């Protein structure tokens, strides 16, 4: 019942919802970056690649929480390094 009422309040909210696995991958990226690893290296990890499509990784790099945790310059550099075919949605 709660699901129906939330859908009625915001019928397009599903368009902006994040999946649980994206949240887990974002937490992994932040944790690994805090350990001193580069974002480019982390994005190449099998853990990230096996759980996210290139489009999902692109969305992750747009999350304000991730940008705040890693820094604007780090995220922008990672976006520039990604192949052009994986950055378009």
DALIN-V552597 format. One record per pair of residues at least 24 apart in sequence whose ideal C-beta (glycine too) atoms are under 8 Angstrom apart, sorted by the first residue. I is the first residue (numbers start at 1). J is the second residue. D is the distance in Angstrom with one decimal. If there is no record, write none. Layout:
# DALIN-V552597
i = {I:I}
j = {J:J}
d = {D:D}
This chain:
# DALIN-V552597
i = {18:18:19:21:21:22:22:22:22:24:25:25:25:25:26:26:26:26:29:29:29:30:30:30:33:33:33:39:39:39:39:39:40:40:40:43:43:54:54:54:54:55:55:57:57:58:58:58:58:58:59}
j = {59:63:56:51:52:52:56:59:60:51:51:52:56:60:60:63:65:66:60:66:70:66:69:70:69:70:74:70:74:75:77:78:77:78:81:78:82:82:85:86:87:86:89:82:86:82:86:87:88:89:89}
d = {7.8:7.7:7.8:5.3:7.3:6.7:5.8:6.9:6.1:7.5:5.4:5.5:7.8:6.4:5.6:6.1:6.9:5.3:7.0:6.6:7.5:6.7:4.6:6.9:7.3:5.5:7.6:6.2:5.3:7.1:7.4:4.4:7.8:5.8:5.6:6.4:7.7:7.7:7.6:3.4:7.9:7.6:5.5:7.6:7.1:7.7:6.8:5.6:7.9:6.2:7.6}
